Amino acid sequence: MKKNCWEFKNCGRHDGGEHVHDRGICPATTERSLNGIHGGTNAGRACWVVAGTFCKGEVQGTFAQKYKNCKQCDFYQEVRKEEGAKFTLSSVLLFNLLTKLKTFKL
């Protein structure tokens, strides 16, 4: 079974998670525009394009600020391996996010 990032990393920042009260809910758990990508729930298997996710206990910034670290993440590498040729490139994922934001603001 394919795991979402919060299941793989056991961060506790998902709805009902043990660290929501002190670290907040992770934006990857609520980002619906990426639901279903790589077989995940919301952005659970595309967290590297979502601003505000955690890495090593610290909130990460924008995609441009964090992507270098994300490419080295064991979860990112696992998703790439599992998806193989079906892996959706980050540029496509970012386009999906941008399209959602533009639609929402109109």
Biopython code that builds the backbone (N, CA, C, O; Angstrom):
import numpy as np
from Bio.PDB.StructureBuilder import StructureBuilder

atoms = [
    (1, "MET", "N", (0.831, -1.187, 0.000)),
    (1, "MET", "CA", (0.000, 0.000, 0.000)),
    (1, "MET", "C", (0.878, 1.255, 0.000)),
    (1, "MET", "O", (1.860, 1.334, 0.739)),
    (2, "LYS", "N", (0.523, 2.211, -0.819)),
    (2, "LYS", "CA", (1.271, 3.462, -0.893)),
    (2, "LYS", "C", (0.952, 4.331, 0.320)),
    (2, "LYS", "O", (-0.208, 4.508, 0.691)),
    (3, "LYS", "N", (2.003, 4.864, 0.924)),
    (3, "LYS", "CA", (1.828, 5.704, 2.107)),
    (3, "LYS", "C", (1.923, 7.179, 1.741)),
    (3, "LYS", "O", (2.643, 7.564, 0.819)),
    (4, "ASN", "N", (1.182, 7.993, 2.480)),
    (4, "ASN", "CA", (1.324, 9.444, 2.407)),
    (4, "ASN", "C", (2.524, 9.837, 3.250)),
    (4, "ASN", "O", (2.982, 9.060, 4.087)),
    (5, "CYS", "N", (3.032, 11.043, 3.029)),
    (5, "CYS", "CA", (4.238, 11.477, 3.736)),
    (5, "CYS", "C", (4.080, 11.411, 5.248)),
    (5, "CYS", "O", (5.004, 10.990, 5.944)),
    (6, "TRP", "N", (2.929, 11.819, 5.769)),
    (6, "TRP", "CA", (2.745, 11.826, 7.218)),
    (6, "TRP", "C", (2.714, 10.412, 7.801)),
    (6, "TRP", "O", (3.026, 10.216, 8.976)),
    (7, "GLU", "N", (2.340, 9.434, 6.984)),
    (7, "GLU", "CA", (2.380, 8.038, 7.435)),
    (7, "GLU", "C", (3.806, 7.497, 7.366)),
    (7, "GLU", "O", (4.256, 6.784, 8.263)),
    (8, "PHE", "N", (4.499, 7.841, 6.302)),
    (8, "PHE", "CA", (5.874, 7.386, 6.100)),
    (8, "PHE", "C", (6.811, 7.988, 7.141)),
    (8, "PHE", "O", (7.663, 7.293, 7.696)),
    (9, "LYS", "N", (6.649, 9.279, 7.402)),
    (9, "LYS", "CA", (7.535, 10.008, 8.311)),
    (9, "LYS", "C", (7.072, 9.992, 9.774)),
    (9, "LYS", "O", (7.840, 10.334, 10.673)),
    (10, "ASN", "N", (5.831, 9.598, 10.006)),
    (10, "ASN", "CA", (5.272, 9.594, 11.367)),
    (10, "ASN", "C", (5.444, 10.944, 12.069)),
    (10, "ASN", "O", (5.850, 11.004, 13.229)),
    (11, "CYS", "N", (5.132, 12.013, 11.357)),
    (11, "CYS", "CA", (5.337, 13.359, 11.902)),
    (11, "CYS", "C", (4.248, 13.782, 12.883)),
    (11, "CYS", "O", (4.477, 14.661, 13.713)),
    (12, "GLY", "N", (3.074, 13.174, 12.800)),
    (12, "GLY", "CA", (1.992, 13.532, 13.707)),
    (12, "GLY", "C", (1.319, 14.851, 13.407)),
    (12, "GLY", "O", (0.648, 15.409, 14.276)),
    (13, "ARG", "N", (1.484, 15.376, 12.175)),
    (13, "ARG", "CA", (0.882, 16.664, 11.817)),
    (13, "ARG", "C", (-0.363, 16.506, 10.956)),
    (13, "ARG", "O", (-0.828, 17.481, 10.365)),
    (14, "HIS", "N", (-0.909, 15.303, 10.876)),
    (14, "HIS", "CA", (-2.150, 15.056, 10.145)),
    (14, "HIS", "C", (-3.339, 15.275, 11.079)),
    (14, "HIS", "O", (-3.162, 15.372, 12.294)),
    (15, "ASP", "N", (-4.543, 15.351, 10.524)),
    (15, "ASP", "CA", (-5.740, 15.541, 11.328)),
    (15, "ASP", "C", (-5.805, 14.454, 12.403)),
    (15, "ASP", "O", (-5.817, 13.263, 12.093)),
    (16, "GLY", "N", (-5.845, 14.872, 13.646)),
    (16, "GLY", "CA", (-5.870, 13.933, 14.763)),
    (16, "GLY", "C", (-4.497, 13.458, 15.206)),
    (16, "GLY", "O", (-4.390, 12.637, 16.116)),
    (17, "GLY", "N", (-3.444, 13.966, 14.572)),
    (17, "GLY", "CA", (-2.081, 13.554, 14.899)),
    (17, "GLY", "C", (-1.599, 14.110, 16.227)),
    (17, "GLY", "O", (-2.115, 15.115, 16.717)),
    (18, "GLU", "N", (-0.617, 13.455, 16.798)),
    (18, "GLU", "CA", (-0.130, 13.817, 18.129)),
    (18, "GLU", "C", (0.602, 15.155, 18.201)),
    (18, "GLU", "O", (0.774, 15.694, 19.294)),
    (19, "HIS", "N", (1.036, 15.704, 17.065)),
    (19, "HIS", "CA", (1.778, 16.973, 17.103)),
    (19, "HIS", "C", (1.019, 18.157, 16.507)),
    (19, "HIS", "O", (1.588, 19.235, 16.338)),
    (20, "VAL", "N", (-0.245, 17.966, 16.193)),
    (20, "VAL", "CA", (-1.039, 19.069, 15.642)),
    (20, "VAL", "C", (-1.115, 20.224, 16.640)),
    (20, "VAL", "O", (-1.047, 21.386, 16.241)),
    (21, "HIS", "N", (-1.255, 19.926, 17.912)),
    (21, "HIS", "CA", (-1.408, 20.979, 18.931)),
    (21, "HIS", "C", (-0.149, 21.816, 19.113)),
    (21, "HIS", "O", (-0.249, 22.993, 19.460)),
    (22, "ASP", "N", (1.041, 21.244, 18.887)),
    (22, "ASP", "CA", (2.266, 22.027, 19.097)),
    (22, "ASP", "C", (2.967, 22.436, 17.804)),
    (22, "ASP", "O", (3.732, 23.400, 17.806)),
    (23, "ARG", "N", (2.725, 21.732, 16.704)),
    (23, "ARG", "CA", (3.380, 22.060, 15.431)),
    (23, "ARG", "C", (2.409, 22.487, 14.343)),
    (23, "ARG", "O", (2.826, 22.953, 13.282)),
    (24, "GLY", "N", (1.128, 22.333, 14.597)),
    (24, "GLY", "CA", (0.118, 22.686, 13.611)),
    (24, "GLY", "C", (-0.122, 21.562, 12.618)),
    (24, "GLY", "O", (0.648, 20.605, 12.531)),
    (25, "ILE", "N", (-1.201, 21.701, 11.880)),
    (25, "ILE", "CA", (-1.523, 20.693, 10.873)),
    (25, "ILE", "C", (-0.696, 20.957, 9.620)),
    (25, "ILE", "O", (-0.539, 22.106, 9.206)),
    (26, "CYS", "N", (-0.185, 19.927, 9.036)),
    (26, "CYS", "CA", (0.671, 20.067, 7.854)),
    (26, "CYS", "C", (-0.166, 20.453, 6.641)),
    (26, "CYS", "O", (-1.215, 19.854, 6.406)),
    (27, "PRO", "N", (0.275, 21.441, 5.868)),
    (27, "PRO", "CA", (-0.476, 21.850, 4.685)),
    (27, "PRO", "C", (-0.583, 20.754, 3.622)),
    (27, "PRO", "O", (-1.497, 20.792, 2.799)),
    (28, "ALA", "N", (0.317, 19.796, 3.623)),
    (28, "ALA", "CA", (0.221, 18.688, 2.660)),
    (28, "ALA", "C", (-1.021, 17.837, 2.930)),
    (28, "ALA", "O", (-1.571, 17.226, 2.015)),
    (29, "THR", "N", (-1.455, 17.801, 4.180)),
    (29, "THR", "CA", (-2.624, 16.988, 4.528)),
    (29, "THR", "C", (-3.929, 17.618, 4.072)),
    (29, "THR", "O", (-4.950, 16.935, 3.992)),
    (30, "THR", "N", (-3.910, 18.914, 3.773)),
    (30, "THR", "CA", (-5.139, 19.625, 3.409)),
    (30, "THR", "C", (-5.142, 20.164, 1.984)),
    (30, "THR", "O", (-6.153, 20.712, 1.543)),
    (31, "GLU", "N", (-4.046, 20.024, 1.255)),
    (31, "GLU", "CA", (-3.934, 20.569, -0.106)),
    (31, "GLU", "C", (-4.665, 19.664, -1.095)),
    (31, "GLU", "O", (-4.099, 18.698, -1.607)),
    (32, "ARG", "N", (-5.922, 19.989, -1.354)),
    (32, "ARG", "CA", (-6.796, 19.131, -2.160)),
    (32, "ARG", "C", (-6.506, 19.150, -3.652)),
    (32, "ARG", "O", (-6.881, 18.213, -4.357)),
    (33, "SER", "N", (-5.857, 20.178, -4.147)),
    (33, "SER", "CA", (-5.619, 20.251, -5.596)),
    (33, "SER", "C", (-4.667, 19.161, -6.076)),
    (33, "SER", "O", (-4.582, 18.905, -7.277)),
    (34, "LEU", "N", (-3.958, 18.524, -5.168)),
    (34, "LEU", "CA", (-3.034, 17.447, -5.537)),
    (34, "LEU", "C", (-3.552, 16.080, -5.087)),
    (34, "LEU", "O", (-2.806, 15.101, -5.079)),
    (35, "ASN", "N", (-4.823, 16.017, -4.715)),
    (35, "ASN", "CA", (-5.416, 14.757, -4.281)),
    (35, "ASN", "C", (-5.339, 13.717, -5.399)),
    (35, "ASN", "O", (-5.705, 13.988, -6.543)),
    (36, "GLY", "N", (-4.862, 12.540, -5.053)),
    (36, "GLY", "CA", (-4.754, 11.453, -6.021)),
    (36, "GLY", "C", (-3.422, 11.375, -6.738)),
    (36, "GLY", "O", (-3.120, 10.359, -7.363)),
    (37, "ILE", "N", (-2.619, 12.425, -6.663)),
    (37, "ILE", "CA", (-1.304, 12.404, -7.311)),
    (37, "ILE", "C", (-0.469, 11.294, -6.683)),
    (37, "ILE", "O", (-0.354, 11.210, -5.460)),
    (38, "HIS", "N", (0.100, 10.462, -7.511)),
    (38, "HIS", "CA", (0.914, 9.317, -7.086)),
    (38, "HIS", "C", (0.153, 8.384, -6.146)),
    (38, "HIS", "O", (0.765, 7.632, -5.387)),
    (39, "GLY", "N", (-1.176, 8.429, -6.194)),
    (39, "GLY", "CA", (-1.992, 7.558, -5.357)),
    (39, "GLY", "C", (-2.136, 8.024, -3.922)),
    (39, "GLY", "O", (-2.498, 7.238, -3.047)),
    (40, "GLY", "N", (-1.854, 9.303, -3.669)),
    (40, "GLY", "CA", (-1.911, 9.818, -2.302)),
    (40, "GLY", "C", (-3.183, 10.578, -1.984)),
    (40, "GLY", "O", (-3.984, 10.889, -2.866)),
    (41, "THR", "N", (-3.347, 10.867, -0.712)),
    (41, "THR", "CA", (-4.458, 11.677, -0.228)),
    (41, "THR", "C", (-3.996, 13.126, -0.151)),
    (41, "THR", "O", (-2.965, 13.432, 0.447)),
    (42, "ASN", "N", (-4.781, 14.021, -0.770)),
    (42, "ASN", "CA", (-4.415, 15.439, -0.859)),
    (42, "ASN", "C", (-2.990, 15.546, -1.404)),
    (42, "ASN", "O", (-2.724, 14.995, -2.473)),
    (43, "ALA", "N", (-2.062, 16.223, -0.728)),
    (43, "ALA", "CA", (-0.686, 16.315, -1.249)),
    (43, "ALA", "C", (0.241, 15.347, -0.519)),
    (43, "ALA", "O", (1.443, 15.588, -0.414)),
    (44, "GLY", "N", (-0.319, 14.268, -0.023)),
    (44, "GLY", "CA", (0.440, 13.309, 0.765)),
    (44, "GLY", "C", (1.553, 12.593, 0.035)),
    (44, "GLY", "O", (2.451, 12.031, 0.663)),
    (45, "ARG", "N", (1.505, 12.608, -1.301)),
    (45, "ARG", "CA", (2.588, 12.006, -2.075)),
    (45, "ARG", "C", (3.160, 13.018, -3.068)),
    (45, "ARG", "O", (3.682, 12.658, -4.123)),
    (46, "ALA", "N", (3.045, 14.292, -2.697)),
    (46, "ALA", "CA", (3.618, 15.389, -3.481)),
    (46, "ALA", "C", (3.978, 16.541, -2.542)),
    (46, "ALA", "O", (3.919, 17.706, -2.936)),
    (47, "CYS", "N", (4.344, 16.219, -1.320)),
    (47, "CYS", "CA", (4.579, 17.223, -0.274)),
    (47, "CYS", "C", (5.710, 18.189, -0.610)),
    (47, "CYS", "O", (5.740, 19.307, -0.097)),
    (48, "TRP", "N", (6.635, 17.772, -1.461)),
    (48, "TRP", "CA", (7.795, 18.608, -1.787)),
    (48, "TRP", "C", (7.432, 19.885, -2.534)),
    (48, "TRP", "O", (8.256, 20.796, -2.608)),
    (49, "VAL", "N", (6.230, 19.982, -3.088)),
    (49, "VAL", "CA", (5.843, 21.219, -3.775)),
    (49, "VAL", "C", (4.955, 22.112, -2.901)),
    (49, "VAL", "O", (4.529, 23.179, -3.342)),
    (50, "VAL", "N", (4.677, 21.686, -1.681)),
    (50, "VAL", "CA", (3.793, 22.434, -0.786)),
    (50, "VAL", "C", (4.620, 23.198, 0.246)),
    (50, "VAL", "O", (5.414, 22.607, 0.978)),
    (51, "ALA", "N", (4.428, 24.505, 0.297)),
    (51, "ALA", "CA", (5.133, 25.339, 1.283)),
    (51, "ALA", "C", (4.614, 25.040, 2.684)),
    (51, "ALA", "O", (3.430, 24.765, 2.877)),
    (52, "GLY", "N", (5.520, 25.097, 3.655)),
    (52, "GLY", "CA", (5.130, 24.948, 5.048)),
    (52, "GLY", "C", (5.194, 23.545, 5.608)),
    (52, "GLY", "O", (4.765, 23.312, 6.738)),
    (53, "THR", "N", (5.721, 22.600, 4.838)),
    (53, "THR", "CA", (5.887, 21.246, 5.364)),
    (53, "THR", "C", (7.126, 21.205, 6.251)),
    (53, "THR", "O", (7.955, 22.114, 6.207)),
    (54, "PHE", "N", (7.251, 20.169, 7.042)),
    (54, "PHE", "CA", (8.374, 20.018, 7.969)),
    (54, "PHE", "C", (9.476, 19.160, 7.369)),
    (54, "PHE", "O", (9.216, 18.272, 6.557)),
    (55, "CYS", "N", (10.688, 19.430, 7.770)),
    (55, "CYS", "CA", (11.834, 18.576, 7.473)),
    (55, "CYS", "C", (12.764, 18.671, 8.674)),
    (55, "CYS", "O", (13.186, 19.761, 9.060)),
    (56, "LYS", "N", (13.075, 17.543, 9.249)),
    (56, "LYS", "CA", (13.963, 17.496, 10.421)),
    (56, "LYS", "C", (13.482, 18.422, 11.534)),
    (56, "LYS", "O", (14.282, 19.077, 12.202)),
    (57, "GLY", "N", (12.158, 18.466, 11.726)),
    (57, "GLY", "CA", (11.588, 19.230, 12.825)),
    (57, "GLY", "C", (11.440, 20.714, 12.595)),
    (57, "GLY", "O", (11.075, 21.441, 13.519)),
    (58, "GLU", "N", (11.714, 21.193, 11.382)),
    (58, "GLU", "CA", (11.608, 22.623, 11.090)),
    (58, "GLU", "C", (10.710, 22.861, 9.883)),
    (58, "GLU", "O", (10.733, 22.102, 8.914)),
    (59, "VAL", "N", (9.916, 23.934, 9.961)),
    (59, "VAL", "CA", (9.067, 24.305, 8.836)),
    (59, "VAL", "C", (9.945, 24.741, 7.680)),
    (59, "VAL", "O", (10.872, 25.534, 7.847)),
    (60, "GLN", "N", (9.640, 24.214, 6.513)),
    (60, "GLN", "CA", (10.365, 24.573, 5.300)),
    (60, "GLN", "C", (9.629, 25.700, 4.586)),
    (60, "GLN", "O", (8.438, 25.909, 4.819)),
    (61, "GLY", "N", (10.314, 26.409, 3.740)),
    (61, "GLY", "CA", (9.732, 27.554, 3.044)),
    (61, "GLY", "C", (9.042, 27.173, 1.749)),
    (61, "GLY", "O", (8.360, 26.151, 1.661)),
    (62, "THR", "N", (9.232, 28.009, 0.755)),
    (62, "THR", "CA", (8.620, 27.802, -0.551)),
    (62, "THR", "C", (9.297, 26.650, -1.286)),
    (62, "THR", "O", (10.328, 26.138, -0.851)),
    (63, "PHE", "N", (8.706, 26.257, -2.391)),
    (63, "PHE", "CA", (9.277, 25.190, -3.217)),
    (63, "PHE", "C", (10.720, 25.511, -3.586)),
    (63, "PHE", "O", (11.598, 24.657, -3.468)),
    (64, "ALA", "N", (10.964, 26.729, -4.030)),
    (64, "ALA", "CA", (12.316, 27.117, -4.452)),
    (64, "ALA", "C", (13.318, 27.014, -3.306)),
    (64, "ALA", "O", (14.480, 26.670, -3.525)),
    (65, "GLN", "N", (12.878, 27.305, -2.104)),
    (65, "GLN", "CA", (13.763, 27.255, -0.942)),
    (65, "GLN", "C", (14.025, 25.830, -0.460)),
    (65, "GLN", "O", (15.095, 25.551, 0.080)),
    (66, "LYS", "N", (13.082, 24.943, -0.645)),
    (66, "LYS", "CA", (13.199, 23.624, -0.029)),
    (66, "LYS", "C", (13.476, 22.467, -0.973)),
    (66, "LYS", "O", (13.861, 21.391, -0.516)),
    (67, "TYR", "N", (13.295, 22.652, -2.270)),
    (67, "TYR", "CA", (13.351, 21.522, -3.200)),
    (67, "TYR", "C", (14.686, 20.787, -3.185)),
    (67, "TYR", "O", (14.712, 19.564, -3.327)),
    (68, "LYS", "N", (15.773, 21.489, -3.021)),
    (68, "LYS", "CA", (17.086, 20.832, -2.985)),
    (68, "LYS", "C", (17.128, 19.790, -1.862)),
    (68, "LYS", "O", (17.609, 18.674, -2.060)),
    (69, "ASN", "N", (16.625, 20.159, -0.696)),
    (69, "ASN", "CA", (16.568, 19.211, 0.422)),
    (69, "ASN", "C", (15.565, 18.099, 0.154)),
    (69, "ASN", "O", (15.821, 16.936, 0.467)),
    (70, "CYS", "N", (14.430, 18.453, -0.421)),
    (70, "CYS", "CA", (13.384, 17.461, -0.674)),
    (70, "CYS", "C", (13.857, 16.369, -1.630)),
    (70, "CYS", "O", (13.496, 15.203, -1.469)),
    (71, "LYS", "N", (14.656, 16.740, -2.617)),
    (71, "LYS", "CA", (15.144, 15.731, -3.568)),
    (71, "LYS", "C", (15.993, 14.671, -2.882)),
    (71, "LYS", "O", (16.128, 13.560, -3.393)),
    (72, "GLN", "N", (16.559, 14.999, -1.740)),
    (72, "GLN", "CA", (17.391, 14.052, -1.000)),
    (72, "GLN", "C", (16.599, 13.295, 0.071)),
    (72, "GLN", "O", (17.136, 12.391, 0.712)),
    (73, "CYS", "N", (15.353, 13.651, 0.265)),
    (73, "CYS", "CA", (14.508, 13.047, 1.295)),
    (73, "CYS", "C", (14.202, 11.586, 0.961)),
    (73, "CYS", "O", (13.956, 11.243, -0.195)),
    (74, "ASP", "N", (14.219, 10.735, 1.980)),
    (74, "ASP", "CA", (13.928, 9.322, 1.766)),
    (74, "ASP", "C", (12.507, 9.097, 1.260)),
    (74, "ASP", "O", (12.272, 8.163, 0.493)),
    (75, "PHE", "N", (11.556, 9.931, 1.674)),
    (75, "PHE", "CA", (10.188, 9.778, 1.185)),
    (75, "PHE", "C", (10.091, 10.154, -0.293)),
    (75, "PHE", "O", (9.480, 9.427, -1.077)),
    (76, "TYR", "N", (10.684, 11.273, -0.677)),
    (76, "TYR", "CA", (10.697, 11.690, -2.084)),
    (76, "TYR", "C", (11.307, 10.585, -2.951)),
    (76, "TYR", "O", (10.761, 10.234, -3.997)),
    (77, "GLN", "N", (12.424, 10.053, -2.512)),
    (77, "GLN", "CA", (13.094, 8.985, -3.263)),
    (77, "GLN", "C", (12.210, 7.739, -3.365)),
    (77, "GLN", "O", (12.186, 7.078, -4.403)),
    (78, "GLU", "N", (11.492, 7.425, -2.302)),
    (78, "GLU", "CA", (10.588, 6.266, -2.304)),
    (78, "GLU", "C", (9.456, 6.458, -3.306)),
    (78, "GLU", "O", (9.125, 5.538, -4.053)),
    (79, "VAL", "N", (8.860, 7.651, -3.326)),
    (79, "VAL", "CA", (7.778, 7.933, -4.276)),
    (79, "VAL", "C", (8.304, 7.837, -5.704)),
    (79, "VAL", "O", (7.650, 7.242, -6.560)),
    (80, "ARG", "N", (9.463, 8.408, -5.973)),
    (80, "ARG", "CA", (10.054, 8.322, -7.327)),
    (80, "ARG", "C", (10.252, 6.874, -7.739)),
    (80, "ARG", "O", (9.956, 6.498, -8.874)),
    (81, "LYS", "N", (10.752, 6.062, -6.817)),
    (81, "LYS", "CA", (10.998, 4.649, -7.103)),
    (81, "LYS", "C", (9.684, 3.910, -7.349)),
    (81, "LYS", "O", (9.565, 3.159, -8.316)),
    (82, "GLU", "N", (8.707, 4.120, -6.483)),
    (82, "GLU", "CA", (7.419, 3.435, -6.617)),
    (82, "GLU", "C", (6.683, 3.830, -7.893)),
    (82, "GLU", "O", (6.059, 2.986, -8.537)),
    (83, "GLU", "N", (6.751, 5.094, -8.257)),
    (83, "GLU", "CA", (6.006, 5.581, -9.421)),
    (83, "GLU", "C", (6.718, 5.308, -10.740)),
    (83, "GLU", "O", (6.066, 5.153, -11.773)),
    (84, "GLY", "N", (8.022, 5.249, -10.720)),
    (84, "GLY", "CA", (8.771, 4.986, -11.948)),
    (84, "GLY", "C", (8.426, 5.982, -13.042)),
    (84, "GLY", "O", (8.489, 7.192, -12.825)),
    (85, "ALA", "N", (8.063, 5.482, -14.214)),
    (85, "ALA", "CA", (7.735, 6.336, -15.362)),
    (85, "ALA", "C", (6.454, 7.135, -15.143)),
    (85, "ALA", "O", (6.204, 8.099, -15.867)),
    (86, "LYS", "N", (5.647, 6.760, -14.173)),
    (86, "LYS", "CA", (4.397, 7.468, -13.885)),
    (86, "LYS", "C", (4.595, 8.642, -12.918)),
    (86, "LYS", "O", (3.632, 9.325, -12.568)),
    (87, "PHE", "N", (5.838, 8.876, -12.489)),
    (87, "PHE", "CA", (6.123, 9.971, -11.563)),
    (87, "PHE", "C", (5.770, 11.303, -12.216)),
    (87, "PHE", "O", (6.223, 11.592, -13.323)),
    (88, "THR", "N", (4.965, 12.112, -11.537)),
    (88, "THR", "CA", (4.567, 13.421, -12.049)),
    (88, "THR", "C", (5.633, 14.441, -11.677)),
    (88, "THR", "O", (5.966, 14.607, -10.503)),
    (89, "LEU", "N", (6.160, 15.116, -12.678)),
    (89, "LEU", "CA", (7.220, 16.098, -12.455)),
    (89, "LEU", "C", (6.736, 17.261, -11.592)),
    (89, "LEU", "O", (5.561, 17.627, -11.615)),
    (90, "SER", "N", (7.651, 17.819, -10.846)),
    (90, "SER", "CA", (7.327, 18.927, -9.947)),
    (90, "SER", "C", (6.759, 20.125, -10.696)),
    (90, "SER", "O", (5.905, 20.831, -10.160)),
    (91, "SER", "N", (7.209, 20.368, -11.914)),
    (91, "SER", "CA", (6.685, 21.495, -12.693)),
    (91, "SER", "C", (5.190, 21.325, -12.960)),
    (91, "SER", "O", (4.445, 22.304, -12.939)),
    (92, "VAL", "N", (4.750, 20.109, -13.206)),
    (92, "VAL", "CA", (3.327, 19.831, -13.427)),
    (92, "VAL", "C", (2.548, 20.025, -12.126)),
    (92, "VAL", "O", (1.458, 20.595, -12.127)),
    (93, "LEU", "N", (3.110, 19.551, -11.030)),
    (93, "LEU", "CA", (2.455, 19.710, -9.728)),
    (93, "LEU", "C", (2.318, 21.183, -9.358)),
    (93, "LEU", "O", (1.277, 21.608, -8.857)),
    (94, "LEU", "N", (3.365, 21.956, -9.605)),
    (94, "LEU", "CA", (3.316, 23.396, -9.321)),
    (94, "LEU", "C", (2.281, 24.095, -10.192)),
    (94, "LEU", "O", (1.589, 25.002, -9.730)),
    (95, "PHE", "N", (2.173, 23.680, -11.445)),
    (95, "PHE", "CA", (1.158, 24.239, -12.339)),
    (95, "PHE", "C", (-0.238, 23.971, -11.773)),
    (95, "PHE", "O", (-1.096, 24.854, -11.792)),
    (96, "ASN", "N", (-0.464, 22.760, -11.273)),
    (96, "ASN", "CA", (-1.758, 22.432, -10.661)),
    (96, "ASN", "C", (-2.055, 23.354, -9.482)),
    (96, "ASN", "O", (-3.176, 23.842, -9.340)),
    (97, "LEU", "N", (-1.058, 23.591, -8.642)),
    (97, "LEU", "CA", (-1.238, 24.487, -7.494)),
    (97, "LEU", "C", (-1.523, 25.915, -7.942)),
    (97, "LEU", "O", (-2.420, 26.567, -7.408)),
    (98, "LEU", "N", (-0.762, 26.402, -8.918)),
    (98, "LEU", "CA", (-0.934, 27.764, -9.413)),
    (98, "LEU", "C", (-2.309, 27.947, -10.047)),
    (98, "LEU", "O", (-2.964, 28.968, -9.834)),
    (99, "THR", "N", (-2.740, 26.972, -10.815)),
    (99, "THR", "CA", (-4.057, 27.033, -11.444)),
    (99, "THR", "C", (-5.145, 27.118, -10.386)),
    (99, "THR", "O", (-6.103, 27.875, -10.538)),
    (100, "LYS", "N", (-5.004, 26.356, -9.333)),
    (100, "LYS", "CA", (-5.976, 26.390, -8.238)),
    (100, "LYS", "C", (-6.008, 27.768, -7.598)),
    (100, "LYS", "O", (-7.086, 28.303, -7.336)),
    (101, "LEU", "N", (-4.848, 28.349, -7.343)),
    (101, "LEU", "CA", (-4.791, 29.670, -6.713)),
    (101, "LEU", "C", (-5.431, 30.736, -7.591)),
    (101, "LEU", "O", (-6.164, 31.591, -7.094)),
    (102, "LYS", "N", (-5.160, 30.692, -8.893)),
    (102, "LYS", "CA", (-5.744, 31.681, -9.807)),
    (102, "LYS", "C", (-7.257, 31.537, -9.860)),
    (102, "LYS", "O", (-7.978, 32.534, -9.872)),
    (103, "THR", "N", (-7.741, 30.300, -9.892)),
    (103, "THR", "CA", (-9.176, 30.049, -9.932)),
    (103, "THR", "C", (-9.837, 30.538, -8.655)),
    (103, "THR", "O", (-10.923, 31.116, -8.693)),
    (104, "PHE", "N", (-9.187, 30.309, -7.534)),
    (104, "PHE", "CA", (-9.728, 30.701, -6.236)),
    (104, "PHE", "C", (-9.830, 32.218, -6.118)),
    (104, "PHE", "O", (-10.786, 32.724, -5.531)),
    (105, "LYS", "N", (-8.861, 32.953, -6.668)),
    (105, "LYS", "CA", (-8.833, 34.415, -6.538)),
    (105, "LYS", "C", (-9.797, 35.110, -7.489)),
    (105, "LYS", "O", (-10.130, 36.276, -7.275)),
    (106, "LEU", "N", (-10.251, 34.430, -8.524)),
    (106, "LEU", "CA", (-11.146, 35.069, -9.494)),
    (106, "LEU", "C", (-12.532, 35.255, -8.998)),
    (106, "LEU", "O", (-13.381, 35.780, -9.718)),
]
sb = StructureBuilder()
sb.init_structure("model")
sb.init_model(0)
sb.init_chain("A")
sb.init_seg("    ")
for serial, (resi, resn, name, xyz) in enumerate(atoms, 1):
    if name == "N":
        sb.init_residue(resn, " ", resi, " ")
    sb.init_atom(name, np.array(xyz, "f"), 0.0, 1.0, " ", f" {name:<3s}", serial, name[0])
structure = sb.get_structure()
